[in-house]
Amino acid sequence: MAAPRAALGPAPRGPPGAPHVTGRESGTSASAVAMAARSRGREAEPAAIWGAAGAQRGAVGADWERRPPQHQVSVPQRPRSPLQPEQLQDPASFPFCRTWRMMRPYGKALCAAGSLAALLAFFWTDTFQPGSLSGARVLLTGASAGIGEQMAYHYAAFGAEIVLTARREAVLQKVMEKCLTLGAKKVFYIPADMSSPSEPDKVVHFAVQKLGGLDYVVLNHIGVSPFQMWSGDVEHTRWLMQVNFFSYVALATAALPALEKSGGSVVVVSSLTGKVPTPFTTSYSATKFALDGFFSSLRHELTMQNSNVSITLCILGLIDTDTALEKTRGKVHISPSPAPEAALAIIRGGAARLHEVFYPRWLWHVHGLWVLLPSPRVLQSFYNYSGP
């Protein structure tokens, strides 16, 4: 005889009073219980590791895990920090800071210079536009040879109007003829000896009269100076200061009214010896330091007066001109740079109205290192001196 239907029901699961759970739900409930246990274990971790905020997140996570299965959300656990909270408040605990503190001074200087160079390389943009020099009115000194001659040819190729000046008239005439063949719109020349205090005013007056104004005054001439130890020749130093410094000041002063009208530029060709004192160049270096001081100060004053005249100081290294190579042969362990490229770098910097131009570019790093670590021994390694 068949048993009653009520007797065929499933046996109770769990203690009396426990909620009835079907077989399909039992596995899910076991998983929820296990996850809740893990959450409770995470809540018990020390506050020194997770902090109060971490413990609070653990409690919230446990609350979510105790909810029915359909509302559970899988949240990835936060990785533990390798540093303790008290270490995070001390910047010296970071690896970079510890390394920086252990570095020697010259290592810090190299690191700082490299970082600054990288930033400049990233943000620097070339604003030179060759077309802006077409028809530009240029007064160029020291134009008979070397860098000055090469600048004359570059300006001519860009279609500028040029006044050339130097001491040798016959050479100036040849340079003028070549400039005309290269495309210069106008070319004039005037012989002048910058050791005479009256010559700068005469040259500027001639240029303004011939060109009707000035857009660029490029000061490039230099006096002959021996590449040797200081011999005590004070008279030569006075003469060199007149040629390399006082004539520059006089030329720029005479040209400023014309440059104010055109919003023009003064381009001063200087040398690394005007930034870093080097052996064998006592008098020459003095003139270049004087140029740096005067024209850098003048630039500040023009800015204060809201003037639209720019001043570009060009810092050159050893260039492969005949005079430079002859003087430094056997005395300098530096490879010379080509004069045509140096001339183009000067023109580009002046057209872009830059404050300073370093050529070759690595001279900028040399100057930066010298400012940070002025060590004469570093410079002496580039020179050959066999004297007593």
Secondary structure, DSSP 8 states (H G I E B T S, - for coil): ----GGGGS----SSTT-----HHHHHHHHHHHHHHHHHHHHHTS-HHHHHHHHHHHHHHHHHHHTS-GGG----------SS-HHHHT-GGGSHHHHHHHHS-HHHHHHHHHHHHHHHHHHH------GGGGTT-EEEEESTTSHHHHHHHHHHHHTT-EEEEEES-HHHHHHHHHHHHHHT-SEEEEEE--TTSTTHHHHHHHHHHHHHSS-SEEEE--------SS----HHHHHHHHIIIIIHHHHHHHHHHHHHHHHT-EEEEEEEGGGTS--TT-HHHHHHHHHHHHHHHHHHHHHHHTT---EEEEEEE--B--HHHHHHHTTTB----B-HHHHHHHHHHHHHTT-SEEEESTHHHHHHHHHHH---HHHHHTTB-----
